[in-house]
Amino acid sequence: MRSSILIPTNNRLDLLQRCVESIRRYTDSEYEVIVIDNGSTDGTVSWCLREGLIFVSLARNEGFPVACNKGLRAASGDTIVLLNNDTVVSARWLGNLNAALYSSPEIGMVGPVTNYASGKQKVDYPFADLDEFQRIAEAVNRSDPARWRRVERLVGICLAFRRELLGRIGPLDERFTPGHYEDDDFCLRARLHGFGLLLCPDVFIYHEGSASFRREGAERQTELVNRNYRLFMEKWNIDPHAFI
């Protein structure tokens, strides 16, 4: 079984390098990495080419939903993983996610726990640095179906789903560009088509948190969140906060 790991990025080559290094070190199943670059000017393009990564180059910053959808067209895996560039993965992360994802035909999406997220995926495992994080994750990441939990929402920082799901519900909704609430919308569409979502406490990854959006400033980020909240409400007439 092959997994396609899609990483949208915009500058911050240092984060991308850290993320890819962790994938290479801690992934023990077959995979491909697809980097979708949103018009970076910091050497990201040349680094990806040197590293032999599958690379999709966009002329300007198209945002998270558009970048993911572009990457989906290049993906060949049975499993698709949307992964933020400011994450660090850990021992057995992908194998454990796949174990949950393929545990039942009705499961459509799975996600890990992390140090930085909204909702049920945030956990409190204190650590001082990434070395300590990896030691904790080594102990946490023991596949255990008894720990899996059905949820109504998973955040897009690390979201794994079956390829056939796309044929049923379609790609990310680009009206939410450049980002916020596109993952809520994706999860809701999956549930409306009868798919279940599993939270996997047996997968702990590191997330720096809003690395791309933070560069735009707090005021701009608040504007985006508020605008996309309104778009979600207009589309569904459902408050997404009810699922958090």
N, CA and C of each residue as an Amber inpcrd file, in Angstrom:
protein
   732
   0.8450000  -1.1980000   0.0000000   0.0000000   0.0000000   0.0000000
   0.8800000   1.2470000   0.0000000   0.5930000   2.1550000  -0.8930000
   1.4120000   3.3500000  -1.0710000   0.6470000   4.5780000  -0.5800000
   1.3450000   5.4620000   0.1100000   0.7500000   6.7010000   0.6070000
   1.3740000   7.8950000  -0.0990000   0.5480000   8.8410000  -0.4810000
   1.0120000  10.1060000  -1.0570000   0.9010000  11.1800000   0.0130000
   2.0350000  11.7620000   0.3990000   2.0830000  12.7840000   1.4420000
   2.2040000  14.1400000   0.7600000   1.1610000  14.9500000   0.8520000
   1.1020000  16.2480000   0.1830000   1.4550000  17.3500000   1.1750000
   2.4600000  18.1500000   0.8400000   2.9170000  19.2240000   1.7240000
   2.8590000  20.5590000   0.9800000   1.8260000  21.3690000   1.1960000
   1.8360000  22.7340000   0.6480000   2.8420000  23.5940000   1.4220000
   3.5110000  24.4880000   0.7250000   4.5010000  25.3260000   1.4010000
   4.5900000  26.6860000   0.7270000   5.0180000  27.6710000   1.4970000
   5.2730000  29.0170000   0.9800000   6.4140000  29.6160000   1.7850000
   7.6130000  29.6220000   1.1600000   8.8270000  30.0330000   1.8610000
   9.0350000  29.1660000   3.1120000   9.7850000  29.6420000   4.0770000
  10.1200000  28.8370000   5.2660000  10.6830000  27.4680000   4.8670000
  11.7170000  27.5070000   4.0490000  12.3960000  26.2830000   3.6330000
  12.8800000  25.4840000   4.8360000  13.2640000  26.1850000   5.8930000
  13.7490000  25.4860000   7.0830000  12.7020000  24.5420000   7.6530000
  11.4340000  24.9740000   7.6590000  10.3650000  24.1130000   8.1670000
  10.1490000  22.9220000   7.2450000  10.1380000  23.1670000   5.9470000
   9.9430000  22.0820000   4.9850000  11.0540000  21.0440000   5.1170000
  12.2910000  21.5030000   5.2260000  13.4150000  20.5750000   5.3640000
  13.2650000  19.7270000   6.6210000  12.8780000  20.3530000   7.7120000
  12.6870000  19.6290000   8.9730000  11.5670000  18.5930000   8.8420000
  10.4790000  18.9760000   8.1860000   9.3540000  18.0790000   8.0020000
   9.7420000  16.8820000   7.1420000  10.3750000  17.1340000   6.0060000
  10.7600000  16.0520000   5.0930000  11.7700000  15.1260000   5.7520000
  12.7210000  15.6970000   6.4950000  13.7090000  14.8590000   7.1870000
  13.0240000  13.9170000   8.1600000  12.0100000  14.4110000   8.8660000
  11.3140000  13.5540000   9.8220000  10.5300000  12.4600000   9.1010000
   9.9410000  12.7710000   7.9450000   9.2410000  11.7440000   7.1630000
  10.2180000  10.6500000   6.7500000  11.3570000  11.0460000   6.2380000
  12.3460000  10.0760000   5.7780000  12.8730000   9.2180000   6.9290000
  12.9680000   9.7970000   8.0820000  13.5370000   9.0680000   9.2200000
  12.5160000   8.1450000   9.8830000  11.2610000   8.5580000   9.9290000
  10.3020000   7.8450000  10.7770000   9.1790000   7.1290000  10.0180000
   9.2240000   7.1220000   8.6990000   8.1640000   6.4550000   7.9430000
   8.6310000   5.0690000   7.5230000   7.8760000   4.0490000   7.9310000
   8.2950000   2.6710000   7.7060000   7.3840000   1.9340000   6.7280000
   6.6200000   2.6860000   5.9170000   5.8020000   2.0760000   4.8810000
   6.0310000   2.8320000   3.5780000   5.5660000   2.2850000   2.4650000
   5.8390000   2.8780000   1.1580000   5.1250000   4.2240000   1.0140000
   5.8440000   5.2150000   0.5200000   5.2640000   6.5550000   0.3980000
   5.9530000   7.3520000  -0.6900000   5.2920000   8.4360000  -1.0960000
   5.8860000   9.4680000  -1.9270000   5.5870000  10.8120000  -1.2790000
   6.5110000  11.7500000  -1.3970000   6.3180000  13.1070000  -0.9020000
   6.0870000  14.0190000  -2.1030000   4.9960000  14.7820000  -2.0340000
   4.6780000  15.7520000  -3.0720000   4.6420000  17.1310000  -2.4330000
   5.5630000  17.9880000  -2.8210000   5.6030000  19.3620000  -2.3180000
   4.8970000  20.2640000  -3.3150000   3.9280000  21.0360000  -2.8300000
   3.2330000  22.0040000  -3.6700000   3.6680000  23.3870000  -3.2040000
   4.4300000  24.0540000  -4.0330000   5.0460000  25.3110000  -3.6250000
   4.2310000  26.5050000  -4.0890000   3.8350000  27.3300000  -3.1380000
   3.0380000  28.5300000  -3.3960000   3.9370000  29.7450000  -3.6440000
   4.7120000  29.7020000  -4.7030000   5.4830000  30.8690000  -5.1180000
   6.6130000  31.2560000  -4.1830000   7.3100000  30.2810000  -3.6080000
   8.4110000  30.5970000  -2.6880000   9.5700000  31.2750000  -3.4080000
  10.2900000  32.1020000  -2.6560000  11.4410000  32.8230000  -3.2040000
  12.7000000  32.5990000  -2.3700000  12.6860000  31.5560000  -1.5480000
  13.7800000  31.3440000  -0.5830000  14.6290000  30.1170000  -0.8920000
  14.5920000  29.6300000  -2.1210000  15.3810000  28.4560000  -2.4760000
  14.6240000  27.1460000  -2.3670000  13.3390000  27.2000000  -2.0480000
  12.5450000  25.9750000  -1.9120000  12.5550000  25.1630000  -3.2120000
  12.3900000  25.8470000  -4.3370000  12.3050000  25.1480000  -5.6200000
  13.5680000  24.3450000  -5.8800000  14.7330000  24.9870000  -5.7910000
  15.9840000  24.3010000  -6.1040000  16.2600000  23.1780000  -5.1100000
  15.9080000  23.3840000  -3.8410000  16.1320000  22.3300000  -2.8440000
  15.2790000  21.1060000  -3.1530000  14.0160000  21.2990000  -3.4720000
  13.1300000  20.1750000  -3.7830000  13.6180000  19.4060000  -4.9990000
  14.0860000  20.1240000  -6.0030000  14.5960000  19.4650000  -7.2070000
  15.8550000  18.6730000  -6.8900000  16.7370000  19.2270000  -6.0750000
  17.9550000  18.5090000  -5.7040000  17.6320000  17.2460000  -4.9140000
  16.5880000  17.3260000  -4.1030000  16.2190000  16.1920000  -3.2550000
  15.4050000  15.1430000  -4.0010000  15.0370000  15.4210000  -5.2310000
  14.2890000  14.4510000  -6.0050000  12.8480000  14.2800000  -5.5730000
  12.2860000  15.2950000  -4.9420000  10.8970000  15.2310000  -4.5050000
   9.9600000  15.5090000  -5.6710000   8.7910000  14.9030000  -5.6430000
   7.7620000  15.2800000  -6.6060000   7.3600000  16.7130000  -6.2790000
   7.3250000  17.5510000  -7.2890000   7.2350000  18.9850000  -7.0310000
   6.2180000  19.6350000  -7.9580000   5.2970000  20.3750000  -7.3610000
   4.3170000  21.1480000  -8.1150000   4.5770000  22.6210000  -7.7980000
   4.8680000  23.4090000  -8.8080000   5.2380000  24.8070000  -8.6070000
   4.1070000  25.7270000  -9.0520000   3.6600000  26.5860000  -8.1410000
   2.6470000  27.5850000  -8.4500000   3.3200000  28.9550000  -8.5170000
   2.8790000  29.7770000  -9.4470000   3.5480000  31.0560000  -9.6940000
   3.3800000  32.0310000  -8.5420000   2.2950000  31.8850000  -7.7890000
   2.0430000  32.7850000  -6.6650000   1.3890000  31.9880000  -5.5410000
   1.1940000  32.6350000  -4.4130000   0.6120000  31.9620000  -3.2590000
  -0.8890000  31.7660000  -3.4780000  -1.2800000  30.5440000  -3.7930000
  -2.6790000  30.2220000  -4.0690000  -3.4330000  29.7830000  -2.8130000
  -2.7020000  29.5880000  -1.6990000  -3.3530000  29.1620000  -0.4770000
  -3.4130000  27.6500000  -0.3260000  -3.8680000  27.2070000   0.8460000
  -3.8420000  25.7890000   1.2060000  -4.7990000  24.9310000   0.3700000
  -6.0850000  25.2860000   0.2320000  -6.9960000  24.4050000  -0.5170000
  -6.5800000  24.2100000  -1.9740000  -6.2080000  25.2940000  -2.6490000
  -5.8050000  25.1900000  -4.0520000  -4.5480000  24.3330000  -4.1750000
  -3.5660000  24.5800000  -3.3020000  -2.3180000  23.8160000  -3.3540000
  -2.5820000  22.3290000  -3.1370000  -3.4060000  21.9920000  -2.1640000
  -3.7210000  20.5800000  -1.9200000  -4.3880000  19.9540000  -3.1420000
  -5.3270000  20.6580000  -3.7390000  -6.0200000  20.1160000  -4.9040000
  -5.0730000  19.9220000  -6.0820000  -4.1160000  20.8280000  -6.2540000
  -3.1120000  20.6490000  -7.3050000  -2.2780000  19.3980000  -7.0090000
  -1.9140000  19.2140000  -5.7530000  -1.1300000  18.0530000  -5.3700000
  -1.8770000  16.7500000  -5.5490000  -3.1810000  16.7670000  -5.3300000
  -3.9840000  15.5560000  -5.4890000  -3.8840000  15.0110000  -6.9120000
  -3.7550000  15.9030000  -7.8800000  -3.6840000  15.4690000  -9.2790000
  -2.3710000  14.7450000  -9.5780000  -1.3590000  14.9960000  -8.7670000
  -0.0630000  14.3460000  -8.9720000   0.1080000  13.1020000  -8.1090000
  -0.8320000  12.8460000  -7.2170000  -0.6920000  11.7570000  -6.2430000
  -1.0240000  10.4060000  -6.8660000  -0.2490000   9.3840000  -6.5040000
  -0.4730000   8.0360000  -7.0210000  -0.8350000   7.0460000  -5.9210000
  -0.8610000   7.4860000  -4.6750000  -1.0380000   6.5730000  -3.5600000
  -2.4660000   6.1150000  -3.3400000  -2.5940000   4.9890000  -2.6160000
  -3.8990000   4.5060000  -2.1690000  -4.4210000   5.3750000  -1.0350000
  -3.4830000   5.8680000  -0.2140000  -3.7930000   6.7640000   0.8940000
  -3.2590000   8.1500000   0.5610000  -4.0450000   9.1720000   0.8600000
  -3.6090000  10.5560000   0.7020000  -3.4470000  11.1530000   2.0870000
  -2.3330000  11.8170000   2.3220000  -2.0880000  12.5000000   3.5880000
  -1.8240000  13.9710000   3.3020000  -2.6790000  14.8370000   3.8240000
  -2.4160000  16.2770000   3.7830000  -1.6110000  16.6220000   5.0250000
  -0.4410000  17.2250000   4.8320000   0.4650000  17.4700000   5.9570000
   0.9950000  18.8920000   5.8970000   0.8500000  19.6370000   6.9880000
   1.3950000  20.9940000   7.0570000   2.9160000  20.9610000   7.0440000
   3.5130000  22.0150000   6.4790000   4.9710000  22.0670000   6.4120000
   5.6130000  22.3330000   7.7680000   4.8320000  22.8060000   8.7430000
   5.3990000  23.0960000  10.0670000   5.1340000  21.9630000  11.0580000
   5.0630000  20.7370000  10.5340000   4.9060000  19.5670000  11.3890000
   6.2000000  18.7610000  11.4170000   6.3120000  17.9190000  12.4310000
   7.3810000  16.9240000  12.5240000   6.7140000  15.6060000  12.8840000
   6.9310000  14.5790000  12.0690000   6.3140000  13.2910000  12.3340000
   7.2370000  12.4460000  13.2050000   6.7480000  11.2750000  13.5930000
   7.4320000  10.4950000  14.6140000   7.2940000   9.0050000  14.3180000
   7.8830000   8.1950000  15.1730000   7.9590000   6.7480000  14.9430000
   6.5850000   6.1350000  14.6650000   6.5070000   5.3460000  13.5970000
   5.3160000   4.5420000  13.2560000   4.0790000   5.3860000  12.9570000
   4.2560000   6.6720000  12.7070000   3.1000000   7.5650000  12.5320000
   2.2120000   7.1210000  11.3740000   2.8090000   6.8470000  10.2130000
   1.9980000   6.5410000   9.0360000   1.4170000   5.1340000   9.1120000
   2.1880000   4.1910000   9.5950000   1.6680000   2.8380000   9.7500000
   0.4850000   2.7840000  10.6940000   0.5560000   3.5390000  11.7760000
  -0.5530000   3.5700000  12.7390000  -1.7890000   4.2520000  12.1510000
  -1.5800000   5.3490000  11.4140000  -2.7180000   6.0080000  10.7660000
  -3.3810000   5.0750000   9.7550000  -2.5780000   4.3740000   8.9700000
  -3.1380000   3.4600000   7.9840000  -3.8750000   2.3000000   8.6380000
  -3.3610000   1.8280000   9.7710000  -4.0470000   0.7480000  10.4810000
  -5.4560000   1.1740000  10.8660000  -5.5980000   2.4080000  11.3200000
  -6.9260000   2.9190000  11.6880000  -7.7780000   3.1620000  10.4560000
  -7.1790000   3.7420000   9.4190000  -7.9310000   4.1080000   8.2200000
  -8.5360000   2.8820000   7.5390000  -7.7890000   1.7870000   7.5170000
  -8.2590000   0.5870000   6.8190000  -8.8180000  -0.4650000   7.7770000
  -9.1520000  -0.0400000   8.9790000  -9.7250000  -0.9660000   9.9550000
 -11.1610000  -1.3320000   9.6250000 -11.8350000  -0.4970000   8.8360000
 -13.2210000  -0.7510000   8.4640000 -13.5250000   0.0000000   7.1710000
 -14.3200000  -0.5810000   6.2710000 -14.6430000   0.1120000   5.0120000
 -15.3830000   1.4300000   5.2140000 -16.0110000   1.5960000   6.3650000
 -16.7820000   2.8180000   6.5870000 -15.9160000   3.9880000   7.0450000
 -14.6700000   3.7310000   7.4380000 -13.7960000   4.8090000   7.8970000
 -13.2450000   5.5530000   6.6910000 -13.4580000   6.8630000   6.6520000
 -13.0170000   7.6590000   5.5220000 -11.7880000   8.5080000   5.7880000
 -11.6250000   8.9540000   7.0400000 -10.5070000   9.8350000   7.3810000
 -10.0090000   9.5200000   8.7820000  -8.7160000   9.7560000   8.9910000
  -8.1290000   9.6100000  10.3240000  -7.1500000  10.7540000  10.5560000
  -6.8920000  11.0480000  11.8240000  -5.9440000  12.0950000  12.1740000
  -5.2680000  11.8010000  13.4990000  -4.0880000  12.3870000  13.7350000
  -3.3240000  12.1470000  14.9520000  -3.7030000  13.1200000  16.0670000
  -3.0520000  12.9500000  17.2100000  -3.0610000  13.9840000  18.2410000
  -1.7820000  14.7950000  18.1000000  -1.8010000  16.0100000  18.6650000
  -0.6720000  16.9140000  18.5000000  -0.6390000  17.9250000  19.6320000
   0.4590000  18.6370000  19.7180000   0.6320000  19.6360000  20.7660000
  -0.0950000  20.9430000  20.4700000  -0.4290000  21.1850000  19.1750000
  -1.0110000  22.4670000  18.7930000  -2.1200000  22.2250000  17.7810000
  -3.3520000  22.3690000  18.2280000  -4.5120000  22.1970000  17.3550000
  -5.7370000  22.6710000  18.1130000  -6.7940000  22.9320000  17.3730000
  -8.0710000  23.2100000  18.0150000  -8.8280000  21.9040000  18.2000000
  -9.6790000  21.8640000  19.2010000 -10.5410000  20.7120000  19.3830000
  -9.8870000  19.5330000  20.0680000 -10.4210000  18.3570000  19.7870000
 -10.0860000  17.1420000  20.5260000  -8.6950000  16.5970000  20.2130000
  -8.0520000  17.0830000  19.1670000  -6.7490000  16.5360000  18.7940000
  -5.5880000  17.1120000  19.5970000  -5.8290000  18.1690000  20.3270000
  -4.7650000  18.7490000  21.1400000  -4.5770000  17.9400000  22.4180000
  -3.3220000  17.5770000  22.6870000  -2.9880000  16.8340000  23.8990000
  -1.8660000  17.5530000  24.6350000  -1.7160000  17.2380000  25.8860000
  -0.7130000  17.8950000  26.7250000   0.3480000  16.8860000  27.1400000
   1.3600000  16.7540000  26.3040000   2.5530000  15.9770000  26.6410000
   3.7120000  16.9740000  26.7040000   4.0260000  17.5200000  27.8520000
   5.0640000  18.5640000  27.9190000   6.4240000  18.0470000  27.4480000
   7.0960000  18.8650000  26.6400000   8.4510000  18.5350000  26.1970000
   9.2110000  19.8390000  25.9970000  10.5250000  19.7670000  26.1790000
  11.3610000  20.9550000  26.1100000  11.8960000  21.2180000  24.7130000
  12.0670000  20.1590000  23.9170000  12.6170000  20.3070000  22.5710000
  12.1680000  19.1170000  21.7320000  12.5650000  19.1050000  20.4710000
  12.0920000  18.0570000  19.5660000  12.6930000  16.6960000  19.8930000
  13.8700000  16.6630000  20.4820000  14.4270000  15.3760000  20.9060000
  13.5460000  14.7460000  21.9850000  13.1170000  15.5610000  22.9350000
  12.2340000  15.0400000  23.9760000  10.8700000  14.6740000  23.3920000
  10.3870000  15.4870000  22.4480000   9.1460000  15.1340000  21.7680000
   9.2400000  13.7450000  21.1490000  10.3310000  13.4610000  20.4560000
  10.4680000  12.1670000  19.8010000  10.5220000  11.0240000  20.8150000
  11.1260000  11.2630000  21.9610000  11.1580000  10.2130000  22.9860000
   9.7510000   9.9270000  23.5070000   8.9720000  10.9890000  23.6950000
   7.5900000  10.8070000  24.1480000   6.7730000  10.0990000  23.0720000
   6.9290000  10.5440000  21.8200000   6.1720000   9.9460000  20.7240000
   6.5090000   8.4750000  20.5480000   7.7400000   8.1120000  20.7700000
   8.1370000   6.7060000  20.6730000   7.3200000   5.8390000  21.6210000
   7.0320000   6.3720000  22.7910000   6.2290000   5.6240000  23.7630000
   4.7350000   5.6870000  23.4430000   4.2830000   6.8370000  22.9350000
   2.8550000   7.0280000  22.6560000   2.4190000   6.2340000  21.4250000
   3.2760000   6.1860000  20.4080000   2.8930000   5.6380000  19.0990000
   2.9500000   4.1170000  19.0670000   2.1160000   3.5030000  19.8830000
   1.9530000   2.0500000  19.8870000   0.5370000   1.7630000  19.4150000
   0.4240000   1.1580000  18.2390000  -0.8910000   0.9640000  17.6320000
  -1.8290000   0.2440000  18.5930000  -2.9980000   0.8550000  18.8100000
  -3.9430000   0.3280000  19.7960000  -5.3590000   0.7220000  19.4000000
  -6.0930000  -0.1760000  18.7410000  -7.4640000   0.1500000  18.3270000
  -8.3680000   0.5590000  19.4670000  -8.0820000   0.1390000  20.6690000
  -8.9250000   0.5080000  21.8170000  -8.8650000   2.0000000  22.0980000
  -7.8440000   2.6680000  21.5940000  -7.6920000   4.0980000  21.8450000
  -8.3270000   4.9550000  20.7570000  -8.6640000   4.3710000  19.6190000
  -9.2600000   5.1510000  18.5380000 -10.6250000   5.6780000  18.9540000
 -10.9560000   6.8860000  18.5210000 -12.2250000   7.5260000  18.9000000
 -12.9270000   8.0880000  17.6720000 -14.2090000   7.8150000  17.5660000
 -15.0080000   8.4230000  16.5010000 -15.2430000   9.8870000  16.8420000
 -15.0210000  10.7450000  15.8600000 -15.2000000  12.1830000  16.0430000
 -15.9700000  12.7350000  14.8490000 -16.3980000  13.9800000  14.9580000
 -17.1170000  14.6420000  13.8790000 -16.2270000  15.5600000  13.0550000
 -15.0040000  15.7930000  13.5240000 -14.1280000  16.7670000  12.8740000
 -12.6750000  16.3820000  13.1000000 -11.8580000  16.5420000  12.0630000
 -10.4180000  16.3960000  12.1620000  -9.7740000  17.6130000  11.5020000
  -8.6980000  18.1100000  12.0870000  -8.0510000  19.2910000  11.5240000
  -7.0880000  18.8870000  10.4150000  -6.8440000  19.8230000   9.5060000
  -6.0960000  19.5140000   8.2980000  -4.5910000  19.5130000   8.4330000
  -4.0610000  19.6890000   9.6250000  -2.5990000  19.7070000   9.7600000
  -1.9750000  18.3700000   9.3930000  -2.7010000  17.2870000   9.6390000
  -2.2690000  15.9560000   9.2330000  -3.5330000  15.1240000   9.0810000
  -3.9950000  14.9930000   7.8600000  -5.2830000  14.3600000   7.5970000
  -5.0890000  13.2740000   6.5530000  -5.3680000  12.0260000   6.9410000
  -5.1840000  10.8870000   6.0380000  -6.5450000  10.3460000   5.6170000
  -6.6830000  10.0460000   4.3210000  -7.9500000   9.5250000   3.8310000
  -7.7080000   8.6150000   2.6290000  -8.7140000   7.7990000   2.3330000
  -8.6450000   6.8830000   1.2090000  -8.7920000   7.6590000  -0.1030000
  -8.0880000   7.2000000  -1.1370000  -8.1990000   7.8320000  -2.4470000
  -9.6410000   7.8210000  -2.9480000 -10.3550000   6.7100000  -2.7200000
 -11.7150000   6.6110000  -3.2550000 -12.6680000   7.6150000  -2.6250000
 -12.2850000   8.1730000  -1.4780000 -13.1220000   9.1990000  -0.8570000
 -13.3180000  10.3930000  -1.7920000 -12.2690000  10.7400000  -2.5340000
 -12.3420000  11.8950000  -3.4300000 -13.3980000  11.7040000  -4.5140000
 -13.5330000  10.4630000  -4.9660000 -14.5420000  10.1920000  -5.9710000
 -15.9590000  10.3610000  -5.4510000 -16.1090000  10.2780000  -4.1400000
 -17.4330000  10.4110000  -3.5370000 -17.7460000  11.8470000  -3.1380000
 -16.7620000  12.5430000  -2.5730000 -17.0590000  13.8620000  -2.0060000
 -16.3610000  15.0010000  -2.7340000 -15.4120000  14.6870000  -3.6210000
 -14.7000000  15.7360000  -4.3400000 -13.5250000  16.2940000  -3.5400000
 -12.7680000  17.2310000  -4.1120000 -11.5880000  17.8040000  -3.4710000
 -11.9640000  18.8700000  -2.4350000 -10.9690000  19.5370000  -1.9100000
 -11.2110000  20.6360000  -0.9760000 -11.9480000  21.7670000  -1.6860000
 -12.8050000  22.4480000  -0.9490000 -13.5930000  23.5440000  -1.5110000
 -12.7330000  24.8110000  -1.5270000 -12.4350000  25.3000000  -2.7230000
 -11.5100000  26.4250000  -2.8720000 -12.1340000  27.7670000  -2.5330000
 -13.4090000  27.7940000  -2.2100000 -13.9960000  29.0600000  -1.7520000
 -13.3650000  29.4970000  -0.4290000 -12.7610000  28.5400000   0.3080000
 -12.1620000  28.8520000   1.6010000 -10.6980000  29.2900000   1.4830000
 -10.2240000  29.5130000   0.2630000  -8.8680000  30.0140000   0.0370000
  -8.6790000  31.3680000   0.7350000  -7.5200000  31.6070000   1.3580000
  -6.3060000  30.8010000   1.4020000  -6.3030000  29.7260000   2.4810000
  -7.3100000  29.6950000   3.3410000  -7.3830000  28.6450000   4.3390000
  -8.2240000  29.0390000   5.5390000  -8.6040000  28.0390000   6.3320000
  -9.4990000  28.0780000   7.4880000 -10.8860000  27.5770000   7.0740000
 -11.3100000  26.5480000   7.7580000 -12.6200000  25.9050000   7.6020000
 -12.7370000  25.0090000   6.3730000 -11.7120000  24.9470000   5.5150000
 -11.7890000  23.9980000   4.4040000 -11.7360000  22.5620000   4.9150000
 -11.0240000  22.3320000   6.0330000 -10.9820000  20.9860000   6.6050000
 -12.3050000  20.6440000   7.2880000 -12.9230000  21.6110000   7.9560000
 -14.2500000  21.3870000   8.5460000 -15.2510000  20.9990000   7.4580000
 -15.1950000  21.7050000   6.3450000 -16.0870000  21.4290000   5.2240000
 -15.8290000  20.0380000   4.6500000 -14.5680000  19.6660000   4.4960000
 -14.1870000  18.3680000   3.9470000 -14.6920000  17.2380000   4.8460000
 -14.5210000  17.4140000   6.1520000 -14.9810000  16.3960000   7.1070000
 -16.5010000  16.2770000   7.1020000 -17.1960000  17.4010000   7.0310000
 -18.6590000  17.3600000   7.0230000 -19.1640000  16.6400000   5.7800000
 -18.5650000  16.9210000   4.6360000 -18.9840000  16.2400000   3.4090000
 -18.7470000  14.7350000   3.4990000 -17.6340000  14.3420000   4.1090000
 -17.3630000  12.9120000   4.2850000 -18.4340000  12.2610000   5.1470000
 -18.7950000  12.9020000   6.2430000 -19.8050000  12.3320000   7.1340000
 -21.1750000  12.2800000   6.4580000 -21.5020000  13.2940000   5.6640000
 -22.7820000  13.2980000   4.9610000 -22.8650000  12.1780000   3.9230000
 -21.7110000  11.7050000   3.4700000 -21.6810000  10.5870000   2.5330000
 -21.5260000   9.2460000   3.2620000 -21.6520000   9.2620000   4.5710000
 -21.6600000   8.0160000   5.3310000 -20.3190000   7.5250000   5.8320000
 -19.2600000   8.3290000   5.6880000 -17.9340000   7.9300000   6.1560000
 -17.7230000   8.3450000   7.6050000 -17.0200000   7.4960000   8.3500000
 -16.6650000   7.8180000   9.7160000 -15.2810000   8.4320000   9.8080000
 -15.0680000   9.2030000  10.8660000 -13.7810000   9.8400000  11.1300000
 -13.2250000   9.2850000  12.4310000 -11.9340000   8.9320000  12.4140000
 -11.2970000   8.4020000  13.6060000 -10.1580000   9.3070000  14.0630000
 -10.1680000   9.6360000  15.3430000  -9.0440000  10.2850000  16.0070000
  -8.1520000   9.1920000  16.5780000  -6.8550000   9.3140000  16.3290000
  -5.9000000   8.2690000  16.7030000  -4.9340000   8.7680000  17.7750000
  -5.2520000   8.5600000  19.0440000  -4.3160000   8.9490000  20.1050000
  -3.0300000   8.1240000  20.1200000  -2.9580000   7.0980000  19.2670000
  -1.7250000   6.3160000  19.1640000  -0.7890000   6.8640000  18.0870000
  -1.0470000   8.0960000  17.6420000  -0.1320000   8.8160000  16.7410000
   0.0150000  10.2410000  17.2700000   1.2160000  10.5860000  17.6960000
   1.5130000  11.9110000  18.2430000   2.5200000  12.5880000  17.3320000
   2.1380000  13.7300000  16.7300000   3.0630000  14.4890000  15.8930000
   3.2290000  15.8940000  16.4680000   4.2980000  16.5370000  16.0530000
   4.5790000  17.9090000  16.4790000   4.0320000  18.8870000  15.4500000
   3.4240000  19.9740000  15.9360000   2.9300000  21.0350000  15.0690000
   3.3580000  22.3750000  15.6430000   4.1030000  23.1450000  14.8470000
   4.5420000  24.4550000  15.3180000   3.3660000  25.4090000  15.4410000
   2.4660000  25.3680000  14.4520000   1.2220000  26.1220000  14.5780000
   1.1730000  27.4310000  13.8270000   0.3240000  27.4900000  12.7890000
   0.0250000  28.7260000  12.0430000   1.2690000  29.4360000  11.5370000
   2.2620000  28.6550000  11.1290000   3.5120000  29.2740000  10.6890000
   3.3180000  30.1510000   9.4650000   2.4660000  29.7160000   8.5350000
   2.2460000  30.5170000   7.3300000   1.3420000  31.7010000   7.6020000
   0.2180000  31.4510000   8.2890000  -0.7380000  32.5290000   8.5090000
  -0.1900000  33.5840000   9.4710000   0.6870000  33.1960000  10.3820000
   1.2210000  34.1480000  11.3490000   1.9930000  35.2630000  10.6690000
   2.6020000  34.9490000   9.5220000   3.3690000  35.9710000   8.8030000
   2.4810000  37.0990000   8.3140000   1.1930000  36.8250000   8.1500000
   0.2620000  37.8410000   7.6760000  -0.1810000  38.7860000   8.7860000
   0.1140000  38.4430000  10.0360000  -0.2790000  39.2870000  11.1490000
  -1.5870000  38.8380000  11.7640000  -1.7450000  39.1350000  13.0410000
  -2.9140000  38.6780000  13.7880000  -4.2140000  39.2560000  13.2350000
  -4.1940000  40.5190000  12.8300000  -5.4090000  41.1510000  12.3280000
  -5.8790000  40.4980000  11.0370000  -4.9570000  40.2430000  10.1300000
  -5.2900000  39.6040000   8.8570000  -5.8030000  38.1830000   9.0890000
  -5.1900000  37.4760000  10.0210000  -5.6230000  36.1120000  10.3130000
  -7.0470000  36.1060000  10.8730000  -7.3340000  37.0410000  11.7590000
  -8.6840000  37.1380000  12.3210000  -9.7080000  37.4250000  11.2290000
  -9.3490000  38.3010000  10.2940000 -10.2480000  38.6120000   9.1740000
 -10.5400000  37.3630000   8.3460000  -9.5120000  36.5610000   8.0760000
  -9.6940000  35.3430000   7.2880000 -10.5870000  34.3440000   8.0090000
 -10.3290000  34.1630000   9.2910000 -11.1380000  33.2250000  10.0770000
 -12.5960000  33.6600000  10.0640000 -12.8390000  34.9320000  10.3070000
 -14.2210000  35.4310000  10.3500000 -14.9030000  35.3170000   8.9810000
 -14.1590000  35.6560000   7.9180000 -14.7460000  35.5640000   6.5820000
 -15.1150000  34.1290000   6.2300000 -14.2050000  33.1860000   6.5010000
 -14.4660000  31.8010000   6.1260000 -15.4950000  31.1420000   7.0390000
 -15.6030000  31.6280000   8.2630000 -16.6950000  31.1740000   9.1270000
 -18.0400000  31.5490000   8.5000000 -18.1160000  32.7610000   8.0010000
 -19.3640000  33.1960000   7.3430000 -19.6370000  32.3720000   6.0880000
 -18.5910000  32.0730000   5.3160000 -18.7700000  31.2650000   4.1220000
 -19.2780000  29.8660000   4.4660000 -18.7560000  29.2970000   5.5380000
 -19.2120000  27.9720000   5.9720000 -20.6820000  28.0250000   6.3760000
 -21.0350000  29.0480000   7.1310000 -22.4290000  29.1890000   7.5750000
 -23.3590000  29.3800000   6.3790000 -22.9290000  30.1650000   5.3890000
 -23.7480000  30.3880000   4.2040000 -23.9310000  29.0950000   3.4060000
 -22.9080000  28.2680000   3.3550000 -22.9720000  27.0280000   2.5900000
 -23.8440000  25.9800000   3.2750000 -23.6830000  25.8410000   4.5960000
 -24.3010000  24.7230000   5.2900000 -25.4090000  25.1230000   6.2740000
 -25.4380000  26.3700000   6.6760000 -26.3530000  26.7990000   7.7400000
 -26.1610000  25.9650000   9.0040000 -24.9130000  25.6160000   9.2530000
 -24.5110000  24.8430000  10.4400000 -23.3030000  25.5460000  11.0460000
 -23.3020000  25.7010000  12.3520000 -22.1540000  26.3190000  13.0210000
 -21.0330000  25.2840000  13.1410000 -19.8840000  25.5090000  12.4820000
 -18.7980000  24.5280000  12.5640000 -18.2620000  24.3430000  13.9750000
 -18.4510000  25.3290000  14.8270000 -17.9700000  25.2100000  16.2010000
 -18.6880000  24.1140000  16.9670000 -19.8430000  23.6780000  16.4610000
 -20.5780000  22.6070000  17.1210000 -19.8300000  21.2770000  17.0520000
 -18.8710000  21.1810000  16.1310000 -18.1550000  19.9220000  15.9510000
 -16.8180000  19.9000000  16.6650000 -16.3990000  21.0030000  17.2290000
 -15.0820000  21.0810000  17.8650000 -15.0910000  20.3320000  19.1850000
